[in-house]
């Protein structure tokens, strides 16, 4: 059975990050366990709680990790936007033959 978008959103935990005068406030909005098994509910609640704990205890590491993730995303977009090389040099794939004519 395929779920519609509303069910997917309802079957989730929301981690909310808000700007604050001291930096940020982070909170978790509990999931409604309507269409989830106990295992799925426990999994997403534990992941969300772990994210919150890490952000509270080591915000500098989380921030740097976010910066690295943004940089990686930019690099992946650049690679994706490059033109595809349509000429294949088969000599590159033959061991010991590169640059030899015979």
C-alpha positions in Angstrom: 0.0 0.0 0.0 1.5 3.3 -1.1 1.2 6.2 1.4 0.2 9.6 0.3 2.3 12.7 1.2 0.2 13.6 4.2 0.6 10.2 5.8 4.4 10.4 5.3 4.5 13.8 7.0 2.3 12.6 9.8 4.5 9.5 10.3 7.5 11.5 11.2 9.3 13.3 14.0 10.1 16.9 13.6 13.3 18.4 14.8 12.9 22.2 15.0 15.9 24.5 15.2 15.2 28.2 16.0 17.5 31.2 16.2 18.0 32.4 19.8 19.8 35.3 21.5 22.3 32.7 22.8 22.7 30.9 19.5 19.9 28.4 18.8 17.1 26.4 20.4 16.4 22.9 19.3 13.4 20.8 20.1 11.6 17.7 19.0 7.9 17.5 18.0 6.8 14.0 18.9 5.3 11.8 16.2 1.8 10.5 16.1 2.1 6.8 16.1 -0.9 6.3 13.9 0.4 4.3 11.0 3.8 3.2 12.4 5.0 0.0 13.9 6.5 0.2 17.3 10.0 -0.6 15.8 9.7 2.3 13.3 8.5 4.7 16.0 11.3 3.8 18.3 13.9 4.1 15.5 12.9 7.6 14.4 12.5 8.8 18.0 15.9 7.6 18.9 17.6 9.1 15.9 15.9 12.5 16.5 16.9 12.4 20.2 20.5 11.6 19.2 20.6 14.5 16.8 19.3 16.9 19.5 21.8 15.6 22.0 24.7 16.0 19.6 23.7 19.5 18.7 23.4 20.5 22.3 26.7 19.0 23.5 28.9 19.6 20.4 27.3 22.5 18.4 30.7 23.4 16.9 31.2 19.9 15.5 27.7 19.8 14.1 28.2 23.3 12.5 31.5 22.2 10.9 29.8 19.0 9.7 27.0 21.0 8.1 29.6 23.3 6.4 31.4 20.3 5.0 28.1 18.8 3.8 27.1 22.0 2.0 30.6 22.1 0.3 30.1 18.5 -0.8 26.7 19.2 -2.2 28.1 22.1 -4.2 30.9 19.9 -5.6 28.4 17.2 -6.5 26.2 19.7 -8.4 29.3 21.0 -10.3 30.2 17.5 -11.3 26.6 16.8 -12.4 26.5 19.9 -14.5 29.8 19.2 -16.4 29.4 18.1 -20.0 29.6 14.4 -20.6 32.8 13.3 -22.4 31.5 11.5 -25.5 34.9 10.3 -26.8 36.4 7.3 -25.0 40.1 6.6 -25.4 40.1 2.8 -25.2 43.9 2.8 -24.8 43.3 4.1 -21.3 41.7 0.8 -20.4 44.4 -1.4 -21.9 47.2 -2.1 -19.4 50.7 -1.4 -20.8 49.5 -0.1 -24.1 49.1 3.6 -23.4 51.1 5.7 -25.8 52.3 2.7 -28.0 51.2 2.4 -31.6 52.0 -1.2 -32.2 
